């Protein structure tokens, strides 16, 4: 309830804001209605379940989320994932997986993972989002063209092949309604008077009027496919859950949770850029988690923050969670008073809406631009994620994309590590005389993180010193962090240098790095007198030790 409290403290519930938020909520409700039904139908459930999801998820996210203006509901990103789970595990399995995903999101919130998840690499996000868009587009061909039933195909290329073979069998009245709906969606936003209402609503209303008047035989509608939309709200239904179901659905549940987290936090970041207000990532995950726990109990499906509806809310003047709650009330009124009118809505108009949604998701101009201007490695990651999303599944695509992005990041980090000797003329002026008078002392500086990926670069630089000085000072001032592999390698190198008769002094490590050095046992290898916080004290100790050795030699 952080966003709700912040909005109240900021005075956003005062009378001058009420009118804007109420009108914004109504407009968002109008936008959400056709989209919620279309996303539900494409996911394999009834259109009523899409509206239930929009109502319940928006209510919980508006009250318990971390953004003042976020609007939640079913989204296009979930279509491919949810339809696959539905085919494999049935509706009960989908509901259980969604509840488990909600619990995972709440646990992510408690673990403060919100700030980590929002930084999924951009090539991965663009790749899987575009891949989902292509999959949705092909998946709607049957409703758009009015094909007769075709054989079930597991693989994308098999499905695409069967669709292409079915093109000559297109149902002309269905295709006509689809093309009219598509034209309306594309043209209406350009007409000043018409764009006060969302284009998908215009398309749905016009297509419904055409089918209601002409009653074309063979045109699939919500009435013929689902028996219409029930009036009123659904009742609470608890799904039967067994231990075997829980274990079988852990993978799908985790995928729903991760995709929901990524989508909701992306939407919240977009909203931040439009409003100038910073959202709370962990609180947002908490609100999304509650929404996904409750939605299946009332017949809903998985939900997340919807970028298009959130942006519409902001553009219409929405400034606080009241707009999201008004959107819920509007959809409830639609269920009570307009549900019987939905029976004649053609599925072709829903397919046309999803054609445009899939194109917007794919963001074709940006996709092409990124491939052209992005570094070669990022472009390759984007394309791999894109094709894996289409030809395998979302889980494989995201996992492979993230792993490749991490490896690419490690590669860049490895090349960012620099270990080199410092000439006495490059040292701070106050230390130059000491080093000039002691040529038997070498000073090396390490710049960059000392982690497992940088071990080879560090080892090559230190283990192959071309001459054996009496003392070596290593400066760690520019080392932000170390890991176990880096410390282990450092320990081995120090032992090797000591066998060659070189005394090693470490200095200027930050408190965290110094603490890890002590825990790794470097003081046992070097002795505590060789670990110093300042370069000046390390230099003084080094000079004193050299003087002591020279005295022993003279004796």
Helices and strands as residue ranges (DSSP letters): H 2-9, H 15-43, H 47-64, E 72-73, G 76-78, H 79-110, H 114-117, H 122-139, H 141-145, H 156-166, G 167-169, H 172-188, G 194-196, H 199-214, H 222-226, H 243-248, H 250-275, H 281-295, G 296-298, E 304-305, H 307-315, H 322-337, G 339-344, H 347-362, H 364-373, H 376-391, H 394-416, E 418-421, G 424-426, H 429-437, E 441-447, G 452-454, H 455-463, E 471-478, H 484-499, E 503-507, H 511-519, H 522-526, G 528-530, E 531-532, H 535-554
